Amino acid sequence: MSGPKISLSCQEVSRLLSDRQDETLPAADRARLRLHLVMCGACRNVQEQMDFMRRAMQQLGKESDGGP
Ligand SMILES: [Zn+2]
């Protein structure tokens, strides 16, 4: 089956999320990504984990960066 590529596979979605490519994607691709996340609970979980990790990393960065 090979038609026009409308939807992303879970594999592609998790790769995009883990590579943080979702932030640099063209709007159309980002829309496909969001659409997939709306329909796919598994990838939503992946995204939540990535978000959590990102935030945790930012927190760590702030704390170890030594404020004023
Ligand atoms: Zn998925």
N, CA, C, O and the ligand as a Tripos MOL2 file, in Angstrom:
@<TRIPOS>MOLECULE
protein
  273   271    69     0     0
PROTEIN
NO_CHARGES

@<TRIPOS>ATOM
      1 N           0.8260   -1.2020    0.0000 N.3       1 MET1
      2 CA          0.0000    0.0000    0.0000 C.3       1 MET1
      3 C           0.8600    1.2510    0.0000 C.2       1 MET1
      4 O           1.5520    1.5210    0.9820 O.2       1 MET1
      5 N           0.8310    2.0120   -1.0700 N.am      2 SER2
      6 CA          1.6120    3.2320   -1.0810 C.3       2 SER2
      7 C           0.8440    4.3480   -1.7580 C.2       2 SER2
      8 O           0.8080    4.4430   -2.9850 O.2       2 SER2
      9 N           0.2470    5.1660   -0.9670 N.am      3 GLY3
     10 CA         -0.4650    6.3210   -1.5010 C.3       3 GLY3
     11 C           0.2270    7.5690   -1.0280 C.2       3 GLY3
     12 O           1.3570    7.5150   -0.5420 O.2       3 GLY3
     13 N          -0.4190    8.6600   -1.1620 N.am      4 PRO4
     14 CA          0.1360    9.8950   -0.6040 C.3       4 PRO4
     15 C           0.2710    9.7620    0.9030 C.2       4 PRO4
     16 O          -0.5860    9.1800    1.5680 O.2       4 PRO4
     17 N           1.3370   10.2990    1.4210 N.am      5 LYS5
     18 CA          1.5960   10.1070    2.8380 C.3       5 LYS5
     19 C           0.8220   11.1370    3.6610 C.2       5 LYS5
     20 O           1.2240   12.2920    3.7980 O.2       5 LYS5
     21 N          -0.2860   10.6750    4.1940 N.am      6 ILE6
     22 CA         -1.1290   11.6070    4.9440 C.3       6 ILE6
     23 C          -0.8170   11.5280    6.4270 C.2       6 ILE6
     24 O          -0.6650   12.5420    7.1080 O.2       6 ILE6
     25 N          -0.7260   10.2980    6.9090 N.am      7 SER7
     26 CA         -0.5210   10.1720    8.3460 C.3       7 SER7
     27 C           0.8570    9.6130    8.6520 C.2       7 SER7
     28 O           1.4590    8.9110    7.8400 O.2       7 SER7
     29 N           1.3350    9.9340    9.8210 N.am      8 LEU8
     30 CA          2.6240    9.4450   10.2620 C.3       8 LEU8
     31 C           2.4330    8.1260   10.9920 C.2       8 LEU8
     32 O           1.3750    7.8680   11.5650 O.2       8 LEU8
     33 N           3.4450    7.3120   10.9650 N.am      9 SER9
     34 CA          3.3910    6.0790   11.7430 C.3       9 SER9
     35 C           3.8510    6.3830   13.1650 C.2       9 SER9
     36 O           4.4960    7.4000   13.4190 O.2       9 SER9
     37 N           3.5120    5.4920   14.0810 N.am     10 CYS10
     38 CA          3.9080    5.6930   15.4790 C.3      10 CYS10
     39 C           5.4190    5.7990   15.5800 C.2      10 CYS10
     40 O           5.9530    6.5650   16.3830 O.2      10 CYS10
     41 N           6.1020    5.0120   14.7490 N.am     11 GLN11
     42 CA          7.5600    5.0200   14.7820 C.3      11 GLN11
     43 C           8.1020    6.4030   14.4040 C.2      11 GLN11
     44 O           9.0100    6.9310   15.0450 O.2      11 GLN11
     45 N           7.5230    6.9670   13.3510 N.am     12 GLU12
     46 CA          7.9620    8.2890   12.9150 C.3      12 GLU12
     47 C           7.6630    9.3370   13.9720 C.2      12 GLU12
     48 O           8.4710   10.2250   14.2450 O.2      12 GLU12
     49 N           6.4820    9.2110   14.5580 N.am     13 VAL13
     50 CA          6.0840   10.1940   15.5640 C.3      13 VAL13
     51 C           7.0290   10.1600   16.7530 C.2      13 VAL13
     52 O           7.4780   11.2060   17.2190 O.2      13 VAL13
     53 N           7.3350    8.9610   17.2480 N.am     14 SER14
     54 CA          8.2100    8.8990   18.4250 C.3      14 SER14
     55 C           9.6200    9.3570   18.0790 C.2      14 SER14
     56 O          10.3190    9.9180   18.9220 O.2      14 SER14
     57 N          10.0320    9.1190   16.8480 N.am     15 ARG15
     58 CA         11.3650    9.5860   16.4380 C.3      15 ARG15
     59 C          11.3900   11.1160   16.4010 C.2      15 ARG15
     60 O          12.3270   11.7440   16.8940 O.2      15 ARG15
     61 N          10.3550   11.7000   15.8150 N.am     16 LEU16
     62 CA         10.2790   13.1530   15.7590 C.3      16 LEU16
     63 C          10.2580   13.7530   17.1570 C.2      16 LEU16
     64 O          10.8980   14.7700   17.4220 O.2      16 LEU16
     65 N           9.5150   13.1100   18.0420 N.am     17 LEU17
     66 CA          9.4060   13.6320   19.4040 C.3      17 LEU17
     67 C          10.7400   13.5190   20.1290 C.2      17 LEU17
     68 O          11.1490   14.4460   20.8290 O.2      17 LEU17
     69 N          11.4110   12.4000   19.9660 N.am     18 SER18
     70 CA         12.6410   12.2040   20.7310 C.3      18 SER18
     71 C          13.7920   13.0300   20.1730 C.2      18 SER18
     72 O          14.7090   13.4110   20.9010 O.2      18 SER18
     73 N          13.7340   13.3010   18.8750 N.am     19 ASP19
     74 CA         14.7820   14.1330   18.2880 C.3      19 ASP19
     75 C          14.4810   15.6170   18.4340 C.2      19 ASP19
     76 O          15.2560   16.4640   17.9910 O.2      19 ASP19
     77 N          13.3590   15.9240   19.0530 N.am     20 ARG20
     78 CA         12.9020   17.3070   19.2040 C.3      20 ARG20
     79 C          12.7110   17.9680   17.8520 C.2      20 ARG20
     80 O          12.8050   19.1890   17.7250 O.2      20 ARG20
     81 N          12.4440   17.1560   16.8500 N.am     21 GLN21
     82 CA         12.2470   17.7210   15.5200 C.3      21 GLN21
     83 C          10.8650   18.3470   15.3870 C.2      21 GLN21
     84 O          10.5780   19.0730   14.4360 O.2      21 GLN21
     85 N          10.0050   18.0410   16.3810 N.am     22 ASP22
     86 CA          8.6600   18.6030   16.2960 C.3      22 ASP22
     87 C           8.6950   20.1240   16.3640 C.2      22 ASP22
     88 O           7.7760   20.7970   15.8970 O.2      22 ASP22
     89 N           9.7700   20.6640   16.9520 N.am     23 GLU23
     90 CA          9.8500   22.1140   17.0910 C.3      23 GLU23
     91 C          10.3240   22.7820   15.8110 C.2      23 GLU23
     92 O          10.1070   23.9780   15.6130 O.2      23 GLU23
     93 N          10.9650   22.0200   14.9520 N.am     24 THR24
     94 CA         11.5240   22.6130   13.7420 C.3      24 THR24
     95 C          10.7720   22.1740   12.4870 C.2      24 THR24
     96 O          11.1490   22.5400   11.3740 O.2      24 THR24
     97 N           9.7210   21.3980   12.6660 N.am     25 LEU25
     98 CA          8.9570   20.9130   11.5220 C.3      25 LEU25
     99 C           8.1850   22.0440   10.8560 C.2      25 LEU25
    100 O           7.7760   23.0040   11.5080 O.2      25 LEU25
    101 N           7.9920   21.9140    9.5380 N.am     26 PRO26
    102 CA          7.0840   22.8350    8.8530 C.3      26 PRO26
    103 C           5.6820   22.6940    9.4320 C.2      26 PRO26
    104 O           5.3250   21.6420    9.9640 O.2      26 PRO26
    105 N           4.9030   23.7380    9.3290 N.am     27 ALA27
    106 CA          3.5750   23.7610    9.9470 C.3      27 ALA27
    107 C           2.7240   22.5750    9.5170 C.2      27 ALA27
    108 O           1.9910   22.0110   10.3300 O.2      27 ALA27
    109 N           2.8150   22.1930    8.2520 N.am     28 ALA28
    110 CA          1.9800   21.1020    7.7480 C.3      28 ALA28
    111 C           2.3320   19.7850    8.4360 C.2      28 ALA28
    112 O           1.4500   19.0120    8.8120 O.2      28 ALA28
    113 N           3.6290   19.5430    8.5940 N.am     29 ASP29
    114 CA          4.0650   18.3130    9.2510 C.3      29 ASP29
    115 C           3.7090   18.3270   10.7260 C.2      29 ASP29
    116 O           3.3440   17.3050   11.3070 O.2      29 ASP29
    117 N           3.8220   19.5070   11.3160 N.am     30 ARG30
    118 CA          3.4920   19.6150   12.7270 C.3      30 ARG30
    119 C           2.0060   19.3360   12.9310 C.2      30 ARG30
    120 O           1.6060   18.7480   13.9350 O.2      30 ARG30
    121 N           1.2130   19.7560   11.9880 N.am     31 ALA31
    122 CA         -0.2230   19.5000   12.0600 C.3      31 ALA31
    123 C          -0.4900   18.0000   11.9900 C.2      31 ALA31
    124 O          -1.3420   17.4830   12.7140 O.2      31 ALA31
    125 N           0.2360   17.3000   11.1180 N.am     32 ARG32
    126 CA          0.0690   15.8430   11.0210 C.3      32 ARG32
    127 C           0.4750   15.1840   12.3280 C.2      32 ARG32
    128 O          -0.1640   14.2430   12.7990 O.2      32 ARG32
    129 N           1.5460   15.6980   12.8970 N.am     33 LEU33
    130 CA          2.0230   15.1560   14.1650 C.3      33 LEU33
    131 C           0.9610   15.3270   15.2460 C.2      33 LEU33
    132 O           0.6520   14.3970   15.9910 O.2      33 LEU33
    133 N           0.4090   16.5400   15.3130 N.am     34 ARG34
    134 CA         -0.6140   16.8130   16.3220 C.3      34 ARG34
    135 C          -1.8350   15.9290   16.0820 C.2      34 ARG34
    136 O          -2.4310   15.4010   17.0210 O.2      34 ARG34
    137 N          -2.1870   15.7810   14.8390 N.am     35 LEU35
    138 CA         -3.3470   14.9550   14.5050 C.3      35 LEU35
    139 C          -3.1190   13.5190   14.9770 C.2      35 LEU35
    140 O          -4.0130   12.8940   15.5470 O.2      35 LEU35
    141 N          -1.9360   13.0130   14.7360 N.am     36 HIS36
    142 CA         -1.6190   11.6590   15.1650 C.3      36 HIS36
    143 C          -1.7110   11.5610   16.6920 C.2      36 HIS36
    144 O          -2.2390   10.5870   17.2280 O.2      36 HIS36
    145 N          -1.2010   12.5630   17.3720 N.am     37 LEU37
    146 CA         -1.2120   12.5470   18.8340 C.3      37 LEU37
    147 C          -2.6400   12.5710   19.3760 C.2      37 LEU37
    148 O          -2.9320   11.9800   20.4160 O.2      37 LEU37
    149 N          -3.5250   13.2630   18.6550 N.am     38 VAL38
    150 CA         -4.9210   13.3140   19.0870 C.3      38 VAL38
    151 C          -5.5420   11.9260   19.0120 C.2      38 VAL38
    152 O          -6.3420   11.5370   19.8640 O.2      38 VAL38
    153 N          -5.1580   11.1910   17.9760 N.am     39 MET39
    154 CA         -5.7940    9.8960   17.7410 C.3      39 MET39
    155 C          -5.0820    8.7350   18.4280 C.2      39 MET39
    156 O          -5.6670    7.6690   18.6210 O.2      39 MET39
    157 N          -3.8320    8.9400   18.7910 N.am     40 CYS40
    158 CA         -3.0320    7.8180   19.2580 C.3      40 CYS40
    159 C          -2.5780    8.0160   20.7060 C.2      40 CYS40
    160 O          -1.7160    8.8480   20.9870 O.2      40 CYS40
    161 N          -3.1580    7.2580   21.6010 N.am     41 GLY41
    162 CA         -2.8320    7.3880   23.0180 C.3      41 GLY41
    163 C          -1.4030    6.9790   23.3240 C.2      41 GLY41
    164 O          -0.7640    7.5590   24.2020 O.2      41 GLY41
    165 N          -0.9010    5.9910   22.6120 N.am     42 ALA42
    166 CA          0.4670    5.5210   22.8550 C.3      42 ALA42
    167 C           1.4660    6.6380   22.6000 C.2      42 ALA42
    168 O           2.3890    6.8420   23.3880 O.2      42 ALA42
    169 N           1.2850    7.3600   21.5040 N.am     43 CYS43
    170 CA          2.2130    8.4350   21.1840 C.3      43 CYS43
    171 C           2.0110    9.6330   22.0970 C.2      43 CYS43
    172 O           2.9420   10.3970   22.3520 O.2      43 CYS43
    173 N           0.7780    9.7910   22.5910 N.am     44 ARG44
    174 CA          0.5690   10.8580   23.5830 C.3      44 ARG44
    175 C           1.3940   10.5600   24.8300 C.2      44 ARG44
    176 O           1.9840   11.4620   25.4230 O.2      44 ARG44
    177 N           1.4300    9.3050   25.2170 N.am     45 ASN45
    178 CA          2.2490    8.9170   26.3620 C.3      45 ASN45
    179 C           3.7100    9.2560   26.1200 C.2      45 ASN45
    180 O           4.3940    9.8020   26.9850 O.2      45 ASN45
    181 N           4.1750    8.9170   24.9140 N.am     46 VAL46
    182 CA          5.5670    9.2110   24.5660 C.3      46 VAL46
    183 C           5.8220   10.7050   24.6820 C.2      46 VAL46
    184 O           6.8300   11.1320   25.2460 O.2      46 VAL46
    185 N           4.9000   11.4960   24.1430 N.am     47 GLN47
    186 CA          5.0640   12.9370   24.1760 C.3      47 GLN47
    187 C           5.0980   13.4540   25.6110 C.2      47 GLN47
    188 O           5.9030   14.3210   25.9510 O.2      47 GLN47
    189 N           4.2160   12.9120   26.4470 N.am     48 GLU48
    190 CA          4.1840   13.3560   27.8380 C.3      48 GLU48
    191 C           5.4980   13.0350   28.5310 C.2      48 GLU48
    192 O           6.0170   13.8370   29.3070 O.2      48 GLU48
    193 N           6.0270   11.8570   28.2420 N.am     49 GLN49
    194 CA          7.3070   11.4820   28.8440 C.3      49 GLN49
    195 C           8.4210   12.4120   28.3840 C.2      49 GLN49
    196 O           9.2640   12.8370   29.1740 O.2      49 GLN49
    197 N           8.4080   12.7210   27.0820 N.am     50 MET50
    198 CA          9.4260   13.6210   26.5370 C.3      50 MET50
    199 C           9.3050   14.9960   27.1800 C.2      50 MET50
    200 O          10.3100   15.6050   27.5490 O.2      50 MET50
    201 N           8.0710   15.4850   27.3140 N.am     51 ASP51
    202 CA          7.8450   16.7860   27.9350 C.3      51 ASP51
    203 C           8.3640   16.7910   29.3620 C.2      51 ASP51
    204 O           9.0290   17.7280   29.8030 O.2      51 ASP51
    205 N           8.0400   15.7190   30.0670 N.am     52 PHE52
    206 CA          8.4460   15.6030   31.4560 C.3      52 PHE52
    207 C           9.9690   15.6210   31.5730 C.2      52 PHE52
    208 O          10.5370   16.3220   32.4110 O.2      52 PHE52
    209 N          10.6110   14.8380   30.7170 N.am     53 MET53
    210 CA         12.0790   14.7660   30.7200 C.3      53 MET53
    211 C          12.6780   16.1330   30.4110 C.2      53 MET53
    212 O          13.6380   16.5710   31.0460 O.2      53 MET53
    213 N          12.0830   16.7960   29.4150 N.am     54 ARG54
    214 CA         12.5890   18.0980   28.9970 C.3      54 ARG54
    215 C          12.5130   19.0930   30.1580 C.2      54 ARG54
    216 O          13.4520   19.8390   30.4370 O.2      54 ARG54
    217 N          11.3480   19.0680   30.8230 N.am     55 ARG55
    218 CA         11.1630   19.9910   31.9340 C.3      55 ARG55
    219 C          12.1340   19.6630   33.0690 C.2      55 ARG55
    220 O          12.7120   20.5560   33.6890 O.2      55 ARG55
    221 N          12.2980   18.3750   33.3250 N.am     56 ALA56
    222 CA         13.2090   17.9580   34.3900 C.3      56 ALA56
    223 C          14.6300   18.4100   34.0680 C.2      56 ALA56
    224 O          15.3610   18.8730   34.9440 O.2      56 ALA56
    225 N          15.0060   18.2720   32.8090 N.am     57 MET57
    226 CA         16.3380   18.6990   32.3860 C.3      57 MET57
    227 C          16.4980   20.2040   32.5690 C.2      57 MET57
    228 O          17.5380   20.6820   33.0210 O.2      57 MET57
    229 N          15.4510   20.9380   32.2100 N.am     58 GLN58
    230 CA         15.5140   22.3940   32.3480 C.3      58 GLN58
    231 C          15.6690   22.7800   33.8030 C.2      58 GLN58
    232 O          16.4490   23.6700   34.1420 O.2      58 GLN58
    233 N          14.9190   22.1030   34.6650 N.am     59 GLN59
    234 CA         15.0140   22.3560   36.1010 C.3      59 GLN59
    235 C          16.4380   22.1010   36.5820 C.2      59 GLN59
    236 O          17.0220   22.9150   37.2970 O.2      59 GLN59
    237 N          16.9840   20.9640   36.1800 N.am     60 LEU60
    238 CA         18.3440   20.6180   36.5820 C.3      60 LEU60
    239 C          19.3100   21.6800   36.0890 C.2      60 LEU60
    240 O          20.2080   22.1080   36.8130 O.2      60 LEU60
    241 N          19.1130   22.1000   34.8430 N.am     61 GLY61
    242 CA         19.9860   23.1020   34.2610 C.3      61 GLY61
    243 C          19.9560   24.3820   35.0670 C.2      61 GLY61
    244 O          20.9920   24.9890   35.3360 O.2      61 GLY61
    245 N          18.7510   24.7870   35.4500 N.am     62 LYS62
    246 CA         18.5970   26.0210   36.2230 C.3      62 LYS62
    247 C          19.3320   25.9030   37.5580 C.2      62 LYS62
    248 O          20.0530   26.8060   37.9830 O.2      62 LYS62
    249 N          19.1160   24.7450   38.2030 N.am     63 GLU63
    250 CA         19.6620   24.5960   39.5470 C.3      63 GLU63
    251 C          21.1860   24.5280   39.5350 C.2      63 GLU63
    252 O          21.8480   25.0830   40.4120 O.2      63 GLU63
    253 N          21.7320   23.8440   38.5370 N.am     64 SER64
    254 CA         23.1840   23.6800   38.5340 C.3      64 SER64
    255 C          23.8780   24.8710   37.8770 C.2      64 SER64
    256 O          25.1040   24.9840   37.9060 O.2      64 SER64
    257 N          23.0770   25.7570   37.2840 N.am     65 ASP65
    258 CA         23.6600   26.8810   36.5910 C.3      65 ASP65
    259 C          24.0920   27.9710   37.5640 C.2      65 ASP65
    260 O          24.7890   28.9130   37.1870 O.2      65 ASP65
    261 N          23.6780   27.8360   38.7970 N.am     66 GLY66
    262 CA         24.0800   28.8200   39.7960 C.3      66 GLY66
    263 C          23.4970   30.1900   39.5090 C.2      66 GLY66
    264 O          23.9900   30.9010   38.6340 O.2      66 GLY66
    265 N          22.4850   30.5590   40.2120 N.am     67 GLY67
    266 CA         21.8370   31.8500   39.9890 C.3      67 GLY67
    267 C          22.7520   32.9970   40.3720 C.2      67 GLY67
    268 O          23.9550   32.8050   40.5480 O.2      67 GLY67
    269 N          22.2030   34.1570   40.4990 N.am     68 PRO68
    270 CA         22.9870   35.3430   40.8780 C.3      68 PRO68
    271 C          23.5170   35.2640   42.3120 C.2      68 PRO68
    272 O          24.1920   36.1860   42.7710 O.2      68 PRO68
    273 ZN          1.0460    6.6080   17.4300 Zn       69 ZN69
@<TRIPOS>BOND
     1     1     2 1
     2     2     3 1
     3     3     4 2
     4     3     5 am
     5     5     6 1
     6     6     7 1
     7     7     8 2
     8     7     9 am
     9     9    10 1
    10    10    11 1
    11    11    12 2
    12    11    13 am
    13    13    14 1
    14    14    15 1
    15    15    16 2
    16    15    17 am
    17    17    18 1
    18    18    19 1
    19    19    20 2
    20    19    21 am
    21    21    22 1
    22    22    23 1
    23    23    24 2
    24    23    25 am
    25    25    26 1
    26    26    27 1
    27    27    28 2
    28    27    29 am
    29    29    30 1
    30    30    31 1
    31    31    32 2
    32    31    33 am
    33    33    34 1
    34    34    35 1
    35    35    36 2
    36    35    37 am
    37    37    38 1
    38    38    39 1
    39    39    40 2
    40    39    41 am
    41    41    42 1
    42    42    43 1
    43    43    44 2
    44    43    45 am
    45    45    46 1
    46    46    47 1
    47    47    48 2
    48    47    49 am
    49    49    50 1
    50    50    51 1
    51    51    52 2
    52    51    53 am
    53    53    54 1
    54    54    55 1
    55    55    56 2
    56    55    57 am
    57    57    58 1
    58    58    59 1
    59    59    60 2
    60    59    61 am
    61    61    62 1
    62    62    63 1
    63    63    64 2
    64    63    65 am
    65    65    66 1
    66    66    67 1
    67    67    68 2
    68    67    69 am
    69    69    70 1
    70    70    71 1
    71    71    72 2
    72    71    73 am
    73    73    74 1
    74    74    75 1
    75    75    76 2
    76    75    77 am
    77    77    78 1
    78    78    79 1
    79    79    80 2
    80    79    81 am
    81    81    82 1
    82    82    83 1
    83    83    84 2
    84    83    85 am
    85    85    86 1
    86    86    87 1
    87    87    88 2
    88    87    89 am
    89    89    90 1
    90    90    91 1
    91    91    92 2
    92    91    93 am
    93    93    94 1
    94    94    95 1
    95    95    96 2
    96    95    97 am
    97    97    98 1
    98    98    99 1
    99    99   100 2
   100    99   101 am
   101   101   102 1
   102   102   103 1
   103   103   104 2
   104   103   105 am
   105   105   106 1
   106   106   107 1
   107   107   108 2
   108   107   109 am
   109   109   110 1
   110   110   111 1
   111   111   112 2
   112   111   113 am
   113   113   114 1
   114   114   115 1
   115   115   116 2
   116   115   117 am
   117   117   118 1
   118   118   119 1
   119   119   120 2
   120   119   121 am
   121   121   122 1
   122   122   123 1
   123   123   124 2
   124   123   125 am
   125   125   126 1
   126   126   127 1
   127   127   128 2
   128   127   129 am
   129   129   130 1
   130   130   131 1
   131   131   132 2
   132   131   133 am
   133   133   134 1
   134   134   135 1
   135   135   136 2
   136   135   137 am
   137   137   138 1
   138   138   139 1
   139   139   140 2
   140   139   141 am
   141   141   142 1
   142   142   143 1
   143   143   144 2
   144   143   145 am
   145   145   146 1
   146   146   147 1
   147   147   148 2
   148   147   149 am
   149   149   150 1
   150   150   151 1
   151   151   152 2
   152   151   153 am
   153   153   154 1
   154   154   155 1
   155   155   156 2
   156   155   157 am
   157   157   158 1
   158   158   159 1
   159   159   160 2
   160   159   161 am
   161   161   162 1
   162   162   163 1
   163   163   164 2
   164   163   165 am
   165   165   166 1
   166   166   167 1
   167   167   168 2
   168   167   169 am
   169   169   170 1
   170   170   171 1
   171   171   172 2
   172   171   173 am
   173   173   174 1
   174   174   175 1
   175   175   176 2
   176   175   177 am
   177   177   178 1
   178   178   179 1
   179   179   180 2
   180   179   181 am
   181   181   182 1
   182   182   183 1
   183   183   184 2
   184   183   185 am
   185   185   186 1
   186   186   187 1
   187   187   188 2
   188   187   189 am
   189   189   190 1
   190   190   191 1
   191   191   192 2
   192   191   193 am
   193   193   194 1
   194   194   195 1
   195   195   196 2
   196   195   197 am
   197   197   198 1
   198   198   199 1
   199   199   200 2
   200   199   201 am
   201   201   202 1
   202   202   203 1
   203   203   204 2
   204   203   205 am
   205   205   206 1
   206   206   207 1
   207   207   208 2
   208   207   209 am
   209   209   210 1
   210   210   211 1
   211   211   212 2
   212   211   213 am
   213   213   214 1
   214   214   215 1
   215   215   216 2
   216   215   217 am
   217   217   218 1
   218   218   219 1
   219   219   220 2
   220   219   221 am
   221   221   222 1
   222   222   223 1
   223   223   224 2
   224   223   225 am
   225   225   226 1
   226   226   227 1
   227   227   228 2
   228   227   229 am
   229   229   230 1
   230   230   231 1
   231   231   232 2
   232   231   233 am
   233   233   234 1
   234   234   235 1
   235   235   236 2
   236   235   237 am
   237   237   238 1
   238   238   239 1
   239   239   240 2
   240   239   241 am
   241   241   242 1
   242   242   243 1
   243   243   244 2
   244   243   245 am
   245   245   246 1
   246   246   247 1
   247   247   248 2
   248   247   249 am
   249   249   250 1
   250   250   251 1
   251   251   252 2
   252   251   253 am
   253   253   254 1
   254   254   255 1
   255   255   256 2
   256   255   257 am
   257   257   258 1
   258   258   259 1
   259   259   260 2
   260   259   261 am
   261   261   262 1
   262   262   263 1
   263   263   264 2
   264   263   265 am
   265   265   266 1
   266   266   267 1
   267   267   268 2
   268   267   269 am
   269   269   270 1
   270   270   271 1
   271   271   272 2
@<TRIPOS>SUBSTRUCTURE
     1 MET1         2 RESIDUE 1 A MET
     2 SER2         6 RESIDUE 1 A SER
     3 GLY3        10 RESIDUE 1 A GLY
     4 PRO4        14 RESIDUE 1 A PRO
     5 LYS5        18 RESIDUE 1 A LYS
     6 ILE6        22 RESIDUE 1 A ILE
     7 SER7        26 RESIDUE 1 A SER
     8 LEU8        30 RESIDUE 1 A LEU
     9 SER9        34 RESIDUE 1 A SER
    10 CYS10       38 RESIDUE 1 A CYS
    11 GLN11       42 RESIDUE 1 A GLN
    12 GLU12       46 RESIDUE 1 A GLU
    13 VAL13       50 RESIDUE 1 A VAL
    14 SER14       54 RESIDUE 1 A SER
    15 ARG15       58 RESIDUE 1 A ARG
    16 LEU16       62 RESIDUE 1 A LEU
    17 LEU17       66 RESIDUE 1 A LEU
    18 SER18       70 RESIDUE 1 A SER
    19 ASP19       74 RESIDUE 1 A ASP
    20 ARG20       78 RESIDUE 1 A ARG
    21 GLN21       82 RESIDUE 1 A GLN
    22 ASP22       86 RESIDUE 1 A ASP
    23 GLU23       90 RESIDUE 1 A GLU
    24 THR24       94 RESIDUE 1 A THR
    25 LEU25       98 RESIDUE 1 A LEU
    26 PRO26      102 RESIDUE 1 A PRO
    27 ALA27      106 RESIDUE 1 A ALA
    28 ALA28      110 RESIDUE 1 A ALA
    29 ASP29      114 RESIDUE 1 A ASP
    30 ARG30      118 RESIDUE 1 A ARG
    31 ALA31      122 RESIDUE 1 A ALA
    32 ARG32      126 RESIDUE 1 A ARG
    33 LEU33      130 RESIDUE 1 A LEU
    34 ARG34      134 RESIDUE 1 A ARG
    35 LEU35      138 RESIDUE 1 A LEU
    36 HIS36      142 RESIDUE 1 A HIS
    37 LEU37      146 RESIDUE 1 A LEU
    38 VAL38      150 RESIDUE 1 A VAL
    39 MET39      154 RESIDUE 1 A MET
    40 CYS40      158 RESIDUE 1 A CYS
    41 GLY41      162 RESIDUE 1 A GLY
    42 ALA42      166 RESIDUE 1 A ALA
    43 CYS43      170 RESIDUE 1 A CYS
    44 ARG44      174 RESIDUE 1 A ARG
    45 ASN45      178 RESIDUE 1 A ASN
    46 VAL46      182 RESIDUE 1 A VAL
    47 GLN47      186 RESIDUE 1 A GLN
    48 GLU48      190 RESIDUE 1 A GLU
    49 GLN49      194 RESIDUE 1 A GLN
    50 MET50      198 RESIDUE 1 A MET
    51 ASP51      202 RESIDUE 1 A ASP
    52 PHE52      206 RESIDUE 1 A PHE
    53 MET53      210 RESIDUE 1 A MET
    54 ARG54      214 RESIDUE 1 A ARG
    55 ARG55      218 RESIDUE 1 A ARG
    56 ALA56      222 RESIDUE 1 A ALA
    57 MET57      226 RESIDUE 1 A MET
    58 GLN58      230 RESIDUE 1 A GLN
    59 GLN59      234 RESIDUE 1 A GLN
    60 LEU60      238 RESIDUE 1 A LEU
    61 GLY61      242 RESIDUE 1 A GLY
    62 LYS62      246 RESIDUE 1 A LYS
    63 GLU63      250 RESIDUE 1 A GLU
    64 SER64      254 RESIDUE 1 A SER
    65 ASP65      258 RESIDUE 1 A ASP
    66 GLY66      262 RESIDUE 1 A GLY
    67 GLY67      266 RESIDUE 1 A GLY
    68 PRO68      270 RESIDUE 1 A PRO
    69 ZN69       273 GROUP 0 **** ****
